[in-house]
Structure formats: C-alpha cells, structure tokens
Amino acid sequence: MEIDPLIFRLSIFILSIFVGYYVVWSVTPSLHTPLMSVTNAISSVIIVGAIIAGLSGNSNTIFNTSSIFGFLAIALAAINIFGGFLVTQRMLAMYKKKKKDK
Amino acid sequence: MISANLSAIFYLVSGVLFILALRGLSSPETSRQGNFFGILGMVIAITVTFLSTDNFSTGFIFVIIFILAGGSIGAFIAYRIPMTAMPELVAGFHSLVGLAAVFVAISAFLNPEAFNLGTQGNIKLGSLIEMSIGAAVGAITFSGSVIAFLKLQGIMSGSPITFKGQHPLNAIILISIIVLIYLLCTTQSSNLFWILLVVSFLIGFLLIIPIGGADMPVVISMLNSYSGWAAAGIGFTLENTALIITGALVGSSGAILSYIMCKGMNRSFFNVILGGFGATDETSGEKNKEQRPVKSGNADDAAFLMKNASSVIIVPGYGMAVAQAQHALREMVDTLKKNDIKVSYAIHPVAGRMPGHMNVLLAEANVPYDEVFELEEINNDFANADVAFVIGANDVTNPVAKTDPQSPIYGMPVLDVEKCKSVLFVKRSLSPGYAGIDNDLFYKENTLMLFADAKKMTEDITKNL
C-alpha cells in the first residue's frame, strides 16, 4: 500500500515544529522584538500561493474574482516581506557592543 | 518551466534558510547574517514560484506591479516607523499575514483548478479541510490583530471590554466554527465558506476586546503564533514545503513567546485569554487608600544621590517608551559613567508592550547590549547597588508580589528593587499601575519619588550632575 503524500507533509510539519521549538528557545531575550518582526516577514512566504492565484486567469481574462483576490494577497504579503525584513535590519543594526577604547 | 520536483527542492532550501534566519538571532553578532538568510530564502521561494508557472502572460506584469506596490509601501513604513511604535507595527503586520491567508484561501476556493485541487464544487476533501482551517485561522488573526493594533495605537481604549455572557458566547462561536467546517466539507457549499469567514472574523474581534493593555505582550505573541498556523494551513493546501516549514516555525515561535510572557506575569495562558484583568479589584485597592507618607524630591536631590553612588541600576518600563525618554536616559548614563559610576540596565520580561520592547529602545539610544540584563541575570545585584533608577516601570518592581498572597500579582517574578540602598522612582503621579494595586515601594523609607515626565526629569538630572 502506498503512503499518502499528506503523511510526508505532516511529518515535515511536525518535525519543523520541533526545530522551531529548539531554535526559538535559543534566541536571546533581548532580540525578541526582531524575532517577531522576522517571523512576520518569513510567514509572508504565503506570497507564493498568492502568485499562483494571481496568475490563475488566462490571457483573455487576467482579472477574474479568483485572481483579484490573488493580486490583493500579493500586495499584502509584499508589504510584510519588505516591511518585515527592512525593519528587522534596521533594529539589528542598532545592537552594538560596548566600545573598549573609552 | 522547471519540474515540480526541482521546485519542491528549492522550496525546501528556502525553508532551511528560514530556520537559519531564526537561528541567527541567538546572538546580536550573528543576527544580521540571519536576516540575510531570511531574505535569501524569500527571494528563492518567489523566484521558484515564477519559474514553475508556465503562464508568462500579461498577468505576470500585474504580479510584478503588485509586488512593487506592496513592497514600496512596506519599505516606506519600515524606514519611517519610530522604534517606540514597534508593537503597533508588528500587530499591523500580523493582520496583513492573516488577511493574505484569507485571500489566498478564497482564491483557491473559487478557482481550485489553478491549484490542482479538483474542480469547483468538487474540491478534494483533504484540501478543503486544510483550506478552511487556514482561512478561519487567518481571519481570526486578521480581526484580532486589528483590535490589538487599535488598542496599542490608543485609538481604542486599552482597558478590557467585558460583558455578561461573553465566555459562553465565545464558546458557542468556536464550536460553530468547527460545525461549519464539517458542513462545508460535506456539502461544498460556497455560502457556508463565506459564513465561516464572517464568523471567524467575529471571533477574532471578540477574543481580543476583553484583554487589557498590559497583557498586549501575550496577545501579540499569540497572534504571531496564529499567523504561523494560518500560513501552515495554506501550505498544506498548496502542498508547499516552504510554507509548511515556515508556518510551523512561526507558530511555535509565537507560542514560546506567549509562554515566556505568561510566565513573566505568573499567569496561565487561559487566564490572560479570558481577559478582564485589572478591572476586578478596583474595590480592594480603594479600601486601604489611607494616606501613607511618601518622600518626594526634585532633580537636584536625585543628581546628588547618584553622584555619590558607585553603582546604579536602571529599570525601564513602558512609561519610558511613552515619554520617549530613552535618548535622554542614555545621556544621563553617559554623564554618570564619566564620573566612574557603574551603570547597568535591568529588564523585566514583560516590561513594555511586546517581548523585547525595552531592549530595542535602549539599542536605538545607542546603549551597548552587554550593559542590558534580564531579570534573572541581575536580580541578585540590587542588594549591592547604591541606587535603582526606576523609569516608567511600576508593577514589575512591586514587592507585594513576594509578600502578600492576597495580591493579584502574588507570585509574579519581580525585580528586587527595594533591596537597593536608595530607590529613585520617576513617575507622573502616585496612581496605581496596570494591575490596579498600590506599589509598596512608593512608601519605603529609602524611596525618593520624582514626580515628573520621565524625559524632562532625566534631562534635568543630567543638568544637575
């Protein structure tokens, strides 16, 4: 009997939860705010679904109800991706060590 | 067009890069590299999606246009946002992830052929379950985050909104969501799908309104977690490894942060979710309101105390963020350091409105991160320090949490500020903090209250040093 591909995806999912669990516990508490903004940015990888949805129309009808929702989702996810990574970058650039020569 | 297997491998690579992005945050030195990995992972995922579609029609141009439009809005916000507004920003961003998940689910429901999920009215059962869970969680994330945003922004009152029958109502709605998903899967009716979305939006709204301002760290973390689970749900629908891995990572990340925040307040997760904290014990606070003597001082007294100290510990709280006092504070500390006074910062886990809020503000003011300590690292040092400078914090310093089992905050880990030789407490008035209880610290022999705006007081002290 063949194994349903869903089971493989479920395995990836469960193992990723464990990876996430251990990786996040090792994040230093002082970086918890950048952690939230970067997780926010990466969860916007949902844009891949939005792109497929946006391209679902054929060449005659680029805009149908389904693809319009796709385009809107692309814009929302793009705000998050750019906003999330850039604001994380901006925050991380501020974390500096004590200057020794003082 | 590249093969489905090849693109699956690339999605896996981008998932691994996202894991490395989070791993990088284990220390500030590696964090910037981590962020770069995250960006790389995202670029790979998007590029592969482009390559795996064979539809390079005019629609493709619109995809680019929408990415650029959204991207420039996002970039603009990222550069303009002040660091004090970070909690609002994160709440706002969560709402967008939630809404994007909802939109993708709607799109997949209306046009399942495009996603290889079957045909309309006859969507594969597994996909339909995943899709409706993703849509429901996404909708809850959206409306919940919008409320959190409004509360943090001050557009909506931060105090808990409660009404009779709230909990039974929420329970009924949650059960009805499960029933709706079941019915949707058996009938494939699009009406049920829309009803499911509306009900999910509603429950997100109802879940967050009873939660008060100071519980926001938990709420934001929780919504962070939800946005991850929503993404994972959509990832299962689209059979996309990158999305499944990311969803799981973000989901567990948010859950851990919620747990850390709850622990910082010594409250159970359910206690926070059920809400209404702080509104209940106004009466008990009222009855022992007899006037107790407090010593109050001015900037001159504070400067004198600090000048004669050899070590000072600074305890910042949400009030510092409100007064935007972090830069003034760092200037004061610079002056202290010139006088060979040892200065460190003590951060309580729930100081501020989101996890790590204070650390970011101090970093913005150029405070080196190795002078900033977490509660358990620094709590023993208070006994040896000369002066504790409490700026904008309140409940997290209240010794009642250790001494009075009747107190609502009893058992919460607090900073042992009262063990310092003297305590300087910058505050605008004697009013109780969020928990609605009096802070015993105000009335201690060795406490000097500095009644003023945090920023102005700090500047005045610097002048007097």
Contacts between the chains, C-beta under 8 A, distances in Angstrom:
chain1	res1	chain2	res2	distance
A	5	B	239	7.3
A	6	B	126	5.9
A	6	B	236	7.6
A	9	B	235	8.0
A	9	B	236	6.0
A	9	B	239	6.7
A	9	B	241	7.5
A	9	B	244	5.9
A	12	B	241	6.1
A	12	B	244	5.5
A	12	B	245	6.5
A	12	B	248	8.0
A	13	B	232	6.3
A	13	B	236	7.5
A	13	B	244	5.1
A	13	B	245	7.9
A	13	B	247	7.6
A	13	B	248	5.3
A	14	B	248	7.8
A	16	B	15	7.5
A	16	B	19	8.0
A	16	B	244	6.8
A	16	B	245	4.6
A	16	B	247	8.0
A	16	B	248	3.5
A	16	B	249	6.0
A	17	B	248	4.5
A	17	B	251	6.9
A	17	B	252	5.0
A	19	B	19	5.8
A	19	B	248	7.7
A	19	B	249	7.0
A	20	B	19	7.8
A	20	B	22	7.4
A	20	B	248	5.6
A	20	B	249	4.0
A	20	B	250	7.6
A	20	B	251	7.2
A	20	B	252	3.6
A	20	B	253	5.8
A	21	B	252	5.0
A	21	B	256	6.8
A	23	B	19	6.2
A	23	B	22	4.9
A	23	B	23	5.3
A	23	B	249	7.4
A	24	B	22	6.4
A	24	B	249	7.9
A	24	B	252	6.3
A	24	B	253	4.5
A	24	B	256	4.8
A	24	B	257	7.7
A	25	B	256	6.4
A	26	B	23	7.3
A	26	B	26	4.6
A	27	B	22	6.8
A	27	B	25	4.5
A	27	B	26	5.8
A	28	B	25	7.1
A	28	B	26	6.1
A	28	B	27	6.0
A	28	B	28	7.4
A	29	B	260	7.6
A	29	B	347	7.7
A	29	B	349	6.9
A	29	B	355	7.4
A	29	B	356	6.4
A	29	B	359	7.5
A	29	B	374	5.3
A	30	B	28	7.4
A	30	B	347	7.6
A	30	B	356	6.1
A	30	B	359	3.9
A	30	B	363	8.0
A	30	B	369	5.8
A	30	B	372	6.2
A	30	B	374	7.6
A	31	B	25	4.7
A	31	B	28	6.6
A	31	B	31	6.1
A	31	B	356	6.3
A	31	B	359	7.3
A	32	B	257	6.4
A	32	B	260	7.9
A	32	B	354	7.8
A	32	B	355	3.5
A	32	B	356	3.2
A	32	B	359	7.5
A	33	B	86	5.8
A	33	B	90	7.7
A	33	B	354	6.1
A	33	B	355	6.5
A	33	B	356	3.8
A	33	B	357	6.0
A	33	B	359	6.8
A	33	B	360	4.6
A	34	B	25	6.3
A	34	B	31	6.6
A	34	B	35	7.9
A	34	B	356	7.3
A	34	B	360	7.5
A	35	B	22	7.1
A	35	B	25	5.4
A	35	B	253	6.5
A	35	B	257	7.4
A	35	B	355	7.5
A	35	B	356	7.3
A	36	B	90	5.1
A	36	B	220	7.0
A	36	B	221	7.4
A	36	B	224	5.6
A	36	B	254	7.9
A	36	B	257	7.1
A	36	B	354	6.7
A	36	B	355	6.7
A	36	B	356	7.7
A	37	B	86	7.6
A	37	B	89	7.6
A	37	B	90	6.0
A	37	B	93	7.3
A	38	B	21	6.0
A	38	B	22	7.1
A	38	B	25	7.2
A	38	B	34	7.6
A	38	B	35	6.3
A	38	B	38	5.8
A	39	B	22	7.2
A	39	B	224	6.1
A	39	B	228	7.0
A	39	B	249	7.0
A	39	B	250	4.4
A	39	B	253	5.0
A	39	B	254	7.1
A	40	B	90	6.3
A	40	B	93	4.6
A	40	B	94	6.3
A	40	B	97	6.5
A	40	B	224	7.0
A	40	B	227	7.0
A	40	B	250	7.8
A	41	B	38	6.4
A	41	B	42	7.4
A	42	B	18	4.7
A	42	B	21	6.5
A	42	B	38	5.6
A	42	B	41	7.0
A	42	B	42	7.0
A	42	B	246	5.2
A	42	B	249	7.3
A	42	B	250	6.7
A	43	B	97	5.2
A	43	B	227	5.3
A	43	B	228	5.6
A	43	B	231	4.6
A	43	B	246	5.7
A	43	B	247	6.8
A	43	B	250	4.5
A	44	B	42	7.8
A	44	B	96	7.8
A	44	B	97	5.9
A	44	B	100	6.9
A	45	B	14	7.2
A	45	B	18	7.5
A	45	B	41	7.7
A	45	B	42	6.3
A	45	B	45	5.2
A	45	B	231	7.2
A	45	B	242	5.4
A	45	B	243	5.7
A	45	B	246	5.1
A	46	B	97	6.8
A	46	B	100	5.4
A	46	B	101	5.8
A	46	B	104	6.1
A	46	B	231	5.1
A	46	B	234	5.8
A	46	B	235	7.9
A	46	B	243	6.3
A	47	B	45	7.8
A	47	B	46	6.5
A	47	B	49	7.9
A	47	B	67	7.8
A	47	B	100	7.5
A	48	B	11	7.9
A	48	B	45	5.6
A	48	B	46	6.9
A	48	B	48	7.9
A	48	B	49	4.4
A	48	B	238	7.2
A	48	B	240	6.0
A	48	B	242	6.8
A	48	B	243	6.6
A	49	B	104	4.2
A	49	B	108	7.4
A	49	B	115	8.0
A	49	B	234	5.5
A	49	B	237	7.7
A	49	B	238	5.0
A	49	B	240	7.1
A	49	B	243	7.0
A	50	B	100	6.3
A	50	B	103	7.0
A	50	B	104	5.4
A	50	B	107	7.7
A	51	B	46	7.2
A	51	B	49	4.9
A	51	B	50	7.2
A	51	B	53	7.5
A	51	B	63	5.7
A	52	B	49	6.8
A	52	B	53	6.9
A	52	B	114	6.3
A	52	B	115	6.3
A	52	B	238	7.1
A	53	B	103	7.7
A	53	B	104	5.8
A	53	B	107	3.7
A	53	B	108	6.7
A	53	B	111	7.4
A	53	B	114	6.7
A	53	B	115	7.7
A	54	B	59	6.5
A	54	B	62	6.8
A	54	B	63	5.0
A	54	B	66	7.1
A	55	B	53	5.4
A	55	B	55	4.8
A	55	B	57	7.6
A	55	B	59	5.1
A	55	B	60	6.7
A	55	B	63	6.5
A	55	B	114	7.7
A	56	B	107	7.1
A	56	B	111	5.0
A	56	B	113	7.8
A	56	B	114	3.3
A	56	B	115	7.9
A	57	B	57	8.0
A	57	B	59	5.6
A	58	B	55	8.0
A	58	B	57	7.3
A	59	B	57	4.3
A	59	B	58	6.6
A	59	B	59	7.6
A	62	B	57	7.0
A	62	B	58	5.7
A	62	B	59	4.4
A	62	B	62	6.3
A	64	B	111	7.4
A	65	B	110	5.6
A	66	B	106	7.8
A	66	B	107	4.7
A	66	B	110	4.1
A	66	B	111	3.5
A	66	B	114	7.0
A	67	B	59	6.9
A	67	B	107	7.1
A	67	B	111	7.6
A	69	B	103	4.4
A	69	B	104	7.5
A	69	B	106	4.8
A	69	B	107	4.2
A	69	B	110	7.4
A	70	B	103	7.2
A	70	B	104	7.2
A	70	B	107	4.7
A	71	B	62	6.2
A	71	B	63	7.4
A	71	B	66	5.0
A	72	B	66	7.9
A	72	B	103	5.4
A	73	B	99	7.8
A	73	B	100	4.4
A	73	B	103	3.7
A	73	B	104	5.0
A	73	B	107	7.0
A	74	B	63	6.2
A	74	B	66	4.3
A	74	B	67	6.0
A	74	B	70	6.7
A	75	B	66	4.6
A	75	B	67	7.7
A	75	B	69	5.7
A	75	B	70	3.8
A	75	B	73	7.9
A	76	B	70	6.5
A	76	B	96	4.6
A	76	B	97	7.8
A	76	B	99	5.6
A	76	B	100	4.3
A	76	B	103	7.1
A	77	B	70	7.0
A	77	B	96	7.4
A	77	B	97	7.5
A	77	B	100	4.7
A	78	B	66	6.8
A	78	B	67	4.7
A	78	B	68	7.7
A	78	B	69	7.3
A	78	B	70	2.9
A	78	B	71	4.6
A	78	B	74	6.4
A	79	B	70	4.4
A	79	B	71	7.4
A	79	B	73	5.1
A	79	B	74	4.0
A	79	B	77	7.4
A	79	B	93	7.8
A	79	B	96	5.8
A	80	B	74	6.5
A	80	B	93	5.3
A	80	B	96	5.1
A	80	B	97	5.9
A	80	B	100	7.4
A	81	B	42	5.9
A	81	B	70	7.9
A	81	B	71	7.1
A	81	B	74	6.7
A	82	B	70	7.2
A	82	B	71	4.1
A	82	B	72	7.5
A	82	B	73	7.9
A	82	B	74	3.5
A	82	B	75	4.7
A	82	B	78	6.8
A	83	B	73	7.6
A	83	B	74	3.2
A	83	B	75	6.8
A	83	B	77	5.1
A	83	B	78	4.6
A	83	B	89	7.8
A	83	B	93	6.3
A	84	B	74	7.4
A	84	B	78	7.8
A	84	B	93	6.1
A	85	B	35	6.5
A	85	B	38	6.3
A	85	B	39	5.3
A	85	B	42	7.3
A	86	B	74	7.1
A	86	B	75	5.6
A	86	B	78	3.6
A	86	B	79	6.9
A	87	B	77	7.7
A	87	B	78	4.1
A	87	B	81	6.6
A	87	B	86	7.8
A	87	B	89	6.7
A	88	B	35	5.3
A	88	B	38	7.8
A	89	B	32	7.4
A	89	B	35	5.6
A	90	B	78	6.5
A	90	B	79	7.3
A	91	B	83	7.4
A	91	B	86	7.8
A	91	B	360	5.6
A	91	B	363	7.1
A	92	B	28	7.1
A	92	B	31	4.8
A	92	B	32	5.1
A	92	B	35	6.0
A	93	B	32	7.2
A	94	B	360	7.4
A	94	B	363	4.1
A	94	B	364	5.3
A	94	B	366	7.6
A	95	B	28	4.0
A	95	B	31	7.1
A	95	B	363	4.9
A	95	B	369	5.1
A	96	B	363	7.4
A	96	B	366	6.8
A	96	B	368	5.7
A	96	B	369	7.0
A	97	B	28	7.8
A	97	B	368	5.5
A	97	B	369	6.9
A	97	B	370	5.9
A	98	B	368	3.8
A	98	B	370	5.4
A	98	B	371	6.5
A	99	B	368	7.5
